[in-house]
Amino acid sequence: MLKTLDIKNFTLIDHLQMQFYPGFSVITGETGAGKSIVIGAIGLLLGNRADARQVKKGKDKCIIEATFDLSIYHSDVLKDFFVNNDLDYEPNECILRRELNASGKSRAFVNDTPVNLATIRELGEQLIDVHSQHQNLLLNKEDFQLNVVDIIARDKQQMADYKLAYNEWRKAEKQLDDLKLQIERNRENEDFLRFQHKELKDANLQADEQETLEQTAEIMSHAEDIKRVLHEADQRLDGEDNGIVDETRSLASQLHGIEEIYPDANELAERLDNCFIELKDIAQEISSKMDDIEFDPQRFNEITERLDTIYTLQQKFHVSDIGGLIEKLDELDSLLSNIDNGDEHLKELEQQVELLKAKCEQKAAVLTNLRQKAAIEVEDELSKLLVPLGIPKVRFKVDVKKGTLGPTGGDKVLFLFSANSSTEMQPVAQVASGGEIARVMLSLKAMISKAIGLPTIIFDEIDTGVSGRVAEQMAYIMRDMGDAHRQVICITHLPQIAAFGSTHYKVAKHETAEGTVSTMTKLDDEQRVNEIAQMLSGSDISQAAIDNAKTLLKMK
């Protein structure tokens, strides 16, 4: 429920701070006084698009802040929203704030935590429903009409089950379509694909082959230099004339010879012993490797030709290593397998699609059944509400027809309407007058708010096109909505409706030294009488108008 609204520097408003109450409240004021500005501020707070021109001229930024009481909720849905979005949850006080700079940049906050517009918009939809005149156009949209029926049907869980089945079916259908297209394309290129596959298959590629061949080719290309260096190392280490190995052994032996007279020589001798062992091992390995280094022209040509084959394939298939060629071969294997076994794969997937479609149709049938029952409830309830609203001969039908399966099921819903018994029922948006549409929408909102327990509803001139007794009946409906643990706020220009509010606010426009400003004031009992009397008689308030105003206020 909306508790407070604080607006600063928004269009014609310098600073407006208002407290709101449960039940049915009304807002009145002359045309152009700024009632729509208040609605615009609330819309901006709830995530509507911002415009830098909304910042009051000469100010740096505007701030709109509202406090809500969430304690009237009896489910964990709203609490889960806060938890899922990492927001602090305080059931007794939730603060929404929107700031808009003169540059056009805006920021949104929930309990002082910055959030994106999508988040504050999603939260706002659960807190307030703002019904403006343009929303009457929703009656021309089939998805709105279907949504009304779904709300009354309370089929949220069944809808979730259907959507899951529908998404699985559509995903399988896409896979089937993709497979058909892939097989078709592959068959068009089958000869070329088989040629590529044979070329790679015949190459008999091995994973580590290229690196080994390149290393061997490099060694063979420099065999003479390698062997020369190895030979020189071998001679110097283990040659007949003073080789390093023999010299090391000799030095070690001499140091061992003086160990008794010079003990420190023992450690040095042992270190040379270790060096002798390591040098002798190195010399033997060098000698062995010398025997391995031979330039074999035939083997070198074989390696070169093999590498040329690999390099040619890499260039042809646009890969950088032999691993890429092996991956390409696997890909061609898969493509040719789809060609060879395509019909079998298609059949399996087609069977899967049919099973998923059947499951989807079963879920859709459950929805249809619930909607058909809800349609009767909507028809009965709406007729009861519209008769006292000045349409005594009303006929209203919710036509639920079977259609193609879609994201919301397999039904098409159309509201049919006739204001009298002799006229054939037709789509409500095509035959209902502006006043009749307003009454239909009010009745629908009354039903919807009751079904979903929406805490706050704001009606922006829902009374367009009505007057007199009908206006009183509309006021009764809104008052009853407000009495059912909800908050209803109505912007109205009709005294019959204004008199039924438990709380009355007036919006007025004033000229100041700094320009035009709009204000909003909560009226006391005497001020209410004068305001309603002025709505009845105009600027010159007569005693008859005052008496009439007092009579209207006693009727509520």
QUICOR-V605558 format. One record per run of one state. SS is the DSSP state (helix for helix, strand for strand, loop for the rest). FROM is the first residue (numbers start at 0). LEN is the number of residues. If there is no record, write none. Layout:
# QUICOR-V605558
SS_FROM_LEN / SS_FROM_LEN
This chain:
# QUICOR-V605558
loop_0_1 / strand_1_9 / loop_10_2 / strand_12_7 / loop_19_3 / strand_22_6 / loop_28_6 / helix_34_11 / loop_45_6 / helix_51_3 / strand_54_1 / loop_55_5 / strand_60_8 / loop_68_8 / helix_76_8 / loop_84_9 / strand_93_8 / loop_101_4 / strand_105_5 / loop_110_2 / strand_112_3 / loop_115_1 / helix_116_11 / strand_127_4 / loop_131_1 / helix_132_8 / loop_140_1 / helix_141_12 / loop_153_2 / helix_155_33 / loop_188_1 / helix_189_13 / loop_202_6 / helix_208_13 / loop_221_1 / helix_222_16 / loop_238_5 / helix_243_14 / loop_257_6 / helix_263_29 / loop_292_4 / helix_296_21 / loop_317_4 / helix_321_66 / loop_387_7 / strand_394_12 / loop_406_2 / strand_408_10 / loop_418_7 / strand_425_2 / helix_427_4 / loop_431_2 / helix_433_19 / loop_452_3 / strand_455_5 / loop_460_7 / helix_467_16 / loop_483_3 / strand_486_5 / loop_491_3 / helix_494_4 / loop_498_4 / strand_502_10 / loop_512_2 / strand_514_8 / loop_522_2 / helix_524_13 / loop_537_5 / helix_542_13 / loop_555_1
